[in-house]
Amino acid sequence: MNCGVGEQRITGEYTGRASGRTYAFPIGYFAWDGGSVLLFTGSRRWTNLRDGRQVSLLVQGVRHPAVPTVIGSLDARVDVLSAFVGRFGPKVAGRLQAGLPSDREPTPTNCEWRRPGRCS
């Protein structure tokens, strides 16, 4: 989840499904609705987060439990990405690892080729 663009940086930790090992990774995140944060990834780490298992988010030295929601359906990804562009603009959206253009408003087809989770 090294997206390199976010309002702030936090550290996430999760336990691997097969290995049982704990992994830590930096996250660029954006504040979203109702105390939620929106994270983007270009990696396959999201596959370890599909089953609703708890993760930890380290924010300014304080550990917070969280349960991630992977956005798998194309329609839901398009909706979230459209809302993201509406809030932060195409220039910021284009820096995400989500296949969006930075010079114009994206169309729904900008995300159709991505695998589930790659745009969430």
PyRosetta script that sets phi, psi and omega in degrees:
from pyrosetta import init, pose_from_sequence

init()
pose = pose_from_sequence("MNCGVGEQRITGEYTGRASGRTYAFPIGYFAWDGGSVLLFTGSRRWTNLRDGRQVSLLVQGVRHPAVPTVIGSLDARVDVLSAFVGRFGPKVAGRLQAGLPSDREPTPTNCEWRRPGRCS")
pose.set_psi(1, 37.1)
pose.set_omega(1, 176.0)
pose.set_phi(2, -84.1)
pose.set_psi(2, 79.6)
pose.set_omega(2, -177.2)
pose.set_phi(3, -88.3)
pose.set_psi(3, -20.3)
pose.set_omega(3, 175.0)
pose.set_phi(4, 74.6)
pose.set_psi(4, 1.5)
pose.set_omega(4, 176.5)
pose.set_phi(5, -137.2)
pose.set_psi(5, 125.6)
pose.set_omega(5, 177.8)
pose.set_phi(6, -172.0)
pose.set_psi(6, 161.6)
pose.set_omega(6, 175.7)
pose.set_phi(7, -64.8)
pose.set_psi(7, -36.1)
pose.set_omega(7, -178.6)
pose.set_phi(8, -146.4)
pose.set_psi(8, 169.0)
pose.set_omega(8, 177.2)
pose.set_phi(9, -114.6)
pose.set_psi(9, 138.0)
pose.set_omega(9, 173.5)
pose.set_phi(10, -133.3)
pose.set_psi(10, 171.1)
pose.set_omega(10, 175.9)
pose.set_phi(11, -112.6)
pose.set_psi(11, 131.5)
pose.set_omega(11, 176.6)
pose.set_phi(12, -108.4)
pose.set_psi(12, 149.3)
pose.set_omega(12, 175.5)
pose.set_phi(13, -133.9)
pose.set_psi(13, 139.5)
pose.set_omega(13, 174.3)
pose.set_phi(14, -144.9)
pose.set_psi(14, 162.6)
pose.set_omega(14, 177.5)
pose.set_phi(15, -102.2)
pose.set_psi(15, 127.8)
pose.set_omega(15, -179.5)
pose.set_phi(16, -62.1)
pose.set_psi(16, 138.9)
pose.set_omega(16, -178.7)
pose.set_phi(17, -62.8)
pose.set_psi(17, -45.1)
pose.set_omega(17, -176.3)
pose.set_phi(18, -89.1)
pose.set_psi(18, -40.9)
pose.set_omega(18, -173.6)
pose.set_phi(19, -83.9)
pose.set_psi(19, -28.9)
pose.set_omega(19, -174.6)
pose.set_phi(20, 76.3)
pose.set_psi(20, 1.1)
pose.set_omega(20, 179.5)
pose.set_phi(21, -80.3)
pose.set_psi(21, 151.8)
pose.set_omega(21, 176.4)
pose.set_phi(22, -92.9)
pose.set_psi(22, 131.5)
pose.set_omega(22, -179.8)
pose.set_phi(23, -117.7)
pose.set_psi(23, 137.9)
pose.set_omega(23, 176.0)
pose.set_phi(24, -115.5)
pose.set_psi(24, 144.4)
pose.set_omega(24, -177.5)
pose.set_phi(25, -153.0)
pose.set_psi(25, 143.8)
pose.set_omega(25, 176.2)
pose.set_phi(26, -76.3)
pose.set_psi(26, 146.6)
pose.set_omega(26, -178.4)
pose.set_phi(27, -133.0)
pose.set_psi(27, 131.5)
pose.set_omega(27, 165.7)
pose.set_phi(28, -90.1)
pose.set_psi(28, 128.7)
pose.set_omega(28, -175.4)
pose.set_phi(29, -133.2)
pose.set_psi(29, 163.9)
pose.set_omega(29, 178.0)
pose.set_phi(30, -128.0)
pose.set_psi(30, 132.3)
pose.set_omega(30, 174.7)
pose.set_phi(31, -61.8)
pose.set_psi(31, 137.7)
pose.set_omega(31, -177.9)
pose.set_phi(32, -126.0)
pose.set_psi(32, -148.3)
pose.set_omega(32, -175.3)
pose.set_phi(33, -85.2)
pose.set_psi(33, 146.7)
pose.set_omega(33, 170.3)
pose.set_phi(34, 56.1)
pose.set_psi(34, 38.4)
pose.set_omega(34, 179.9)
pose.set_phi(35, 79.2)
pose.set_psi(35, 6.0)
pose.set_omega(35, 177.7)
pose.set_phi(36, -84.9)
pose.set_psi(36, 159.6)
pose.set_omega(36, 171.8)
pose.set_phi(37, -121.8)
pose.set_psi(37, 150.0)
pose.set_omega(37, 179.8)
pose.set_phi(38, -110.0)
pose.set_psi(38, 124.1)
pose.set_omega(38, -178.0)
pose.set_phi(39, -118.0)
pose.set_psi(39, 146.8)
pose.set_omega(39, 176.7)
pose.set_phi(40, -124.4)
pose.set_psi(40, 148.8)
pose.set_omega(40, 177.8)
pose.set_phi(41, -143.2)
pose.set_psi(41, 148.5)
pose.set_omega(41, 172.4)
pose.set_phi(42, -108.2)
pose.set_psi(42, 1.7)
pose.set_omega(42, -178.3)
pose.set_phi(43, -99.5)
pose.set_psi(43, 178.6)
pose.set_omega(43, 178.4)
pose.set_phi(44, -93.4)
pose.set_psi(44, 9.2)
pose.set_omega(44, -179.2)
pose.set_phi(45, -60.6)
pose.set_psi(45, -26.0)
pose.set_omega(45, -179.2)
pose.set_phi(46, -59.6)
pose.set_psi(46, -24.3)
pose.set_omega(46, -179.5)
pose.set_phi(47, -63.3)
pose.set_psi(47, -25.9)
pose.set_omega(47, 177.5)
pose.set_phi(48, -80.7)
pose.set_psi(48, -4.7)
pose.set_omega(48, -174.6)
pose.set_phi(49, -112.4)
pose.set_psi(49, 6.6)
pose.set_omega(49, -174.9)
pose.set_phi(50, -75.1)
pose.set_psi(50, -24.7)
pose.set_omega(50, -169.4)
pose.set_phi(51, -91.9)
pose.set_psi(51, 12.0)
pose.set_omega(51, 175.8)
pose.set_phi(52, 79.3)
pose.set_psi(52, 12.3)
pose.set_omega(52, 178.2)
pose.set_phi(53, -70.6)
pose.set_psi(53, 150.6)
pose.set_omega(53, -178.0)
pose.set_phi(54, -73.6)
pose.set_psi(54, 144.1)
pose.set_omega(54, 173.0)
pose.set_phi(55, -121.9)
pose.set_psi(55, 169.8)
pose.set_omega(55, 174.8)
pose.set_phi(56, -115.7)
pose.set_psi(56, 139.8)
pose.set_omega(56, 174.9)
pose.set_phi(57, -118.2)
pose.set_psi(57, 123.3)
pose.set_omega(57, 179.5)
pose.set_phi(58, -97.4)
pose.set_psi(58, 109.8)
pose.set_omega(58, -176.7)
pose.set_phi(59, -119.7)
pose.set_psi(59, 114.5)
pose.set_omega(59, 179.7)
pose.set_phi(60, 49.3)
pose.set_psi(60, 45.5)
pose.set_omega(60, 176.2)
pose.set_phi(61, 81.8)
pose.set_psi(61, -0.9)
pose.set_omega(61, -179.7)
pose.set_phi(62, -111.4)
pose.set_psi(62, 127.4)
pose.set_omega(62, -179.0)
pose.set_phi(63, -86.6)
pose.set_psi(63, 129.3)
pose.set_omega(63, -180.0)
pose.set_phi(64, -122.0)
pose.set_psi(64, 128.5)
pose.set_omega(64, 174.6)
pose.set_phi(65, -73.0)
pose.set_psi(65, 146.8)
pose.set_omega(65, 179.0)
pose.set_phi(66, -151.4)
pose.set_psi(66, 154.3)
pose.set_omega(66, 174.4)
pose.set_phi(67, -120.7)
pose.set_psi(67, 112.8)
pose.set_omega(67, -177.7)
pose.set_phi(68, -76.0)
pose.set_psi(68, 152.4)
pose.set_omega(68, 172.8)
pose.set_phi(69, -118.9)
pose.set_psi(69, 115.3)
pose.set_omega(69, 176.7)
pose.set_phi(70, -84.8)
pose.set_psi(70, 128.0)
pose.set_omega(70, -179.3)
pose.set_phi(71, -90.0)
pose.set_psi(71, 105.8)
pose.set_omega(71, -172.4)
pose.set_phi(72, -96.6)
pose.set_psi(72, -33.4)
pose.set_omega(72, -175.0)
pose.set_phi(73, -80.3)
pose.set_psi(73, 145.6)
pose.set_omega(73, -179.9)
pose.set_phi(74, -58.8)
pose.set_psi(74, -46.3)
pose.set_omega(74, -178.6)
pose.set_phi(75, -59.7)
pose.set_psi(75, -42.4)
pose.set_omega(75, 179.8)
pose.set_phi(76, -67.0)
pose.set_psi(76, -39.9)
pose.set_omega(76, 177.9)
pose.set_phi(77, -62.7)
pose.set_psi(77, -44.9)
pose.set_omega(77, 179.5)
pose.set_phi(78, -60.8)
pose.set_psi(78, -42.5)
pose.set_omega(78, 179.6)
pose.set_phi(79, -61.8)
pose.set_psi(79, -46.3)
pose.set_omega(79, -179.0)
pose.set_phi(80, -66.8)
pose.set_psi(80, -43.8)
pose.set_omega(80, 179.9)
pose.set_phi(81, -65.6)
pose.set_psi(81, -36.7)
pose.set_omega(81, 176.4)
pose.set_phi(82, -63.9)
pose.set_psi(82, -43.0)
pose.set_omega(82, 177.4)
pose.set_phi(83, -64.1)
pose.set_psi(83, -39.4)
pose.set_omega(83, 178.9)
pose.set_phi(84, -61.3)
pose.set_psi(84, -47.8)
pose.set_omega(84, 179.2)
pose.set_phi(85, -61.0)
pose.set_psi(85, -38.9)
pose.set_omega(85, 178.4)
pose.set_phi(86, -62.2)
pose.set_psi(86, -34.4)
pose.set_omega(86, -178.9)
pose.set_phi(87, -84.6)
pose.set_psi(87, -41.9)
pose.set_omega(87, -170.6)
pose.set_phi(88, -110.1)
pose.set_psi(88, -11.9)
pose.set_omega(88, 178.3)
pose.set_phi(89, 87.9)
pose.set_psi(89, 160.1)
pose.set_omega(89, -176.9)
pose.set_phi(90, -67.0)
pose.set_psi(90, -28.8)
pose.set_omega(90, -178.7)
pose.set_phi(91, -64.1)
pose.set_psi(91, -46.1)
pose.set_omega(91, 177.8)
pose.set_phi(92, -68.4)
pose.set_psi(92, -43.5)
pose.set_omega(92, -179.4)
pose.set_phi(93, -61.1)
pose.set_psi(93, -34.9)
pose.set_omega(93, -179.7)
pose.set_phi(94, -67.9)
pose.set_psi(94, -19.8)
pose.set_omega(94, 178.5)
pose.set_phi(95, -85.1)
pose.set_psi(95, -9.7)
pose.set_omega(95, 177.9)
pose.set_phi(96, -72.5)
pose.set_psi(96, 158.7)
pose.set_omega(96, 175.0)
pose.set_phi(97, -89.1)
pose.set_psi(97, 57.4)
pose.set_omega(97, -176.3)
pose.set_phi(98, -127.2)
pose.set_psi(98, 7.1)
pose.set_omega(98, 176.1)
pose.set_phi(99, 75.0)
pose.set_psi(99, 24.5)
pose.set_omega(99, -178.7)
pose.set_phi(100, -97.7)
pose.set_psi(100, 147.1)
pose.set_omega(100, 177.2)
pose.set_phi(101, -74.2)
pose.set_psi(101, 150.1)
pose.set_omega(101, 179.2)
pose.set_phi(102, -102.5)
pose.set_psi(102, -6.5)
pose.set_omega(102, -175.3)
pose.set_phi(103, -103.8)
pose.set_psi(103, -0.3)
pose.set_omega(103, -178.2)
pose.set_phi(104, -162.3)
pose.set_psi(104, 168.7)
pose.set_omega(104, 175.4)
pose.set_phi(105, -66.5)
pose.set_psi(105, 132.4)
pose.set_omega(105, -179.9)
pose.set_phi(106, -74.1)
pose.set_psi(106, 157.7)
pose.set_omega(106, 173.7)
pose.set_phi(107, -104.5)
pose.set_psi(107, 162.4)
pose.set_omega(107, 177.9)
pose.set_phi(108, -56.4)
pose.set_psi(108, -28.4)
pose.set_omega(108, -178.8)
pose.set_phi(109, -72.7)
pose.set_psi(109, -14.8)
pose.set_omega(109, 177.6)
pose.set_phi(110, -61.7)
pose.set_psi(110, -19.9)
pose.set_omega(110, -176.1)
pose.set_phi(111, -112.3)
pose.set_psi(111, -4.6)
pose.set_omega(111, -173.2)
pose.set_phi(112, -65.1)
pose.set_psi(112, -29.2)
pose.set_omega(112, -176.5)
pose.set_phi(113, -82.1)
pose.set_psi(113, -11.3)
pose.set_omega(113, -176.4)
pose.set_phi(114, -78.4)
pose.set_psi(114, 146.7)
pose.set_omega(114, 174.3)
pose.set_phi(115, -71.1)
pose.set_psi(115, 155.3)
pose.set_omega(115, 175.9)
pose.set_phi(116, -53.2)
pose.set_psi(116, 136.1)
pose.set_omega(116, 178.7)
pose.set_phi(117, 93.6)
pose.set_psi(117, -26.0)
pose.set_omega(117, -177.7)
pose.set_phi(118, -70.0)
pose.set_psi(118, -23.8)
pose.set_omega(118, 179.7)
pose.set_phi(119, -109.3)
pose.set_psi(119, 16.0)
pose.set_omega(119, -176.8)
pose.set_phi(120, -118.0)
pose.dump_pdb("model.pdb")
